[in-house]
Amino acid sequence: MSNPHPELKAPPKLPRDGLRVVALGGLGEVGRNMAVLEHRGKLLVIDCGVLFPEEHQPGVDVILPDFSYLKDRWQDVVGVVLTHGHEDHIGGVPYLLKERGDIPVIGSRLTLALITAKLKEHRIKPRTNQVAEGDRLSLGPFDCEFVAVNHSIPDGLAVMVRTAAGSVLHTGDFKMDQFPLDDRITDLRAFARFGEEGVDLFMVDSTNAEVPGFTMAEKDLAPAIETVFRTAPGRIVVSSFASHVHRIQQVLDAAAAHKRKVAFVGRSMVRNMKIAQDLGYLKVPRGLIVDAKALDDLPPNRVTLVCTGSQGEPMAALSRMANRDHQIHVGEGDTVLLASSLIPGNENAVSRIINGLTRWGAKVVHQGNAKVHVSGHASAGELVYCYNIIQPRNVMPVHGEWRHLRANADLAIRTGIDPSRVVVVDDGVVVDLVKGKVAVTGKVRAGYVYVSGGAVGDVTEDELRDRLTLSQQGTVTVVALVDAETGRLTEPPDFLARGLGTDEKMFEAAIPDIEKALAEAAGQGIGDPHELEQRIARAVSRWAMRRHRRNPLVVPVVIEA
């Protein structure tokens, strides 16, 4: 197995008979999925998703892949292939198309409907190309064949990309549910056919590689959902991903069986479910769906609300209900059903929501106390099955944290694939396929790009650290009048502290440290106000840590007198 190394440099020029693969997201993380394939000077993008922020990234809306690798090469991009409609695979497309708006966007019917609606909010009208399983499409030097795969959203596709340098089979997200709700199974016959033809590089979903056996069928959830609807004395609030059409279908079926009306809550939920219903992916009995306001006239045991927020997103409907910051107040007699899996990193946020809802008297049913969720990803048994029928020449695990990627690689090796042909790499590591064998040849920039308040890339890691410090350690502003000639204080500085829970006068004890820092600067001939501010900040920070074990954000202001 190949691993990324810090000494990796920019990759060399790709040989004409080579195929280059660069993941700009999705490796070492669950989200931000994006892979770029290069052959004969042209680029093909597979997926372009977002990653949702964690607690140590305050004020961030979403996190994008870093497009700098494509800078000056936008005209070489022949298309963006979308494997399915989840946010971690399509959420970054609006920002990609802002760089070049006429890039063809290729996907299935539902996937294109979801991304087109999202792009409309960004005032972007895309060039779309709808495909279905069995279709083949040429995009420059890339010959793409699309294959049906089963996932937790309808219309998922894997893609077989054929080039003169070799073939790549990218699974997207998939599992092998043999009894799917929409009767659309993963096309293993196509996988076997590709195996007979020869797959040079298998890029395969790793999310459940640590889980033994086979992923449970969606239909196996029906008893748990039925129990919730049969036993709930009052309102039922179901929280799920806004794109989880299969799960919402099960909820609608249960609500209809128990004579409950259903209202969708949250803009993305309302939008996506309308799209799914209009396209026939969501079967809704007549009269079942009503406006949320109409529920006020119904008894609680005839009400079901379906909303977003199952991952603890602070602005989603469920979080606001837990904080009593929503027009819907959850309380005694209500049952809340969290019908989505827990994305790694969201554990604390989801726990807070469960505690908040429970505090108001609601009963919360979640994957920790009931079988209310089935993963959309293939477990170890399914992955091994695929390796054995495809027998790829090289493997590159994708979509997962490092433990998932490693586990997937181990499965590939156990099926007989040469370890030197299994590459486990980070985002930005360049993998070249030349003469039938993969090799790591370099690294490109693939850092986080933060979207905050509509601004893209304006927030840096340093600014995020400042935000975190403000939230945890407080801040102190130091206003110092400094003699322009001597570099000394003309009077004691003023201190303005916030979030420290202490008297501002305590900082007066730091004045000797400030005076010492200014004296050292004067001795070195330094009189630039900005440099003096930095020295004051360091002096006060060290004093606060030494005396009070606190690390506030220090904002120095130097005024020359």
PyMOL commands that set and color helices and strands:
alter all, ss='L'
color gray80, all
select helices_A, chain A and resi 67-70+74-76+87-90+93-97+109-121+188-197+218-231+245-257+267-278+292-297+300-302+317-322+347-359+380-390+402-414+419-421+461-473+504-523+529-548
alter helices_A, ss='H'
color red, helices_A
select strands_A, chain A and resi 18-25+34-39+42-46+62-64+77-81+104-107+127-130+136-139+142-148+157-163+166-170+201-205+236-239+261-265+303-307+335-338+363-365+395-398+429-434+437-443+449-452+455-456+475-482+494-498+553-560
alter strands_A, ss='S'
color yellow, strands_A
deselect
rebuild
show_as cartoon
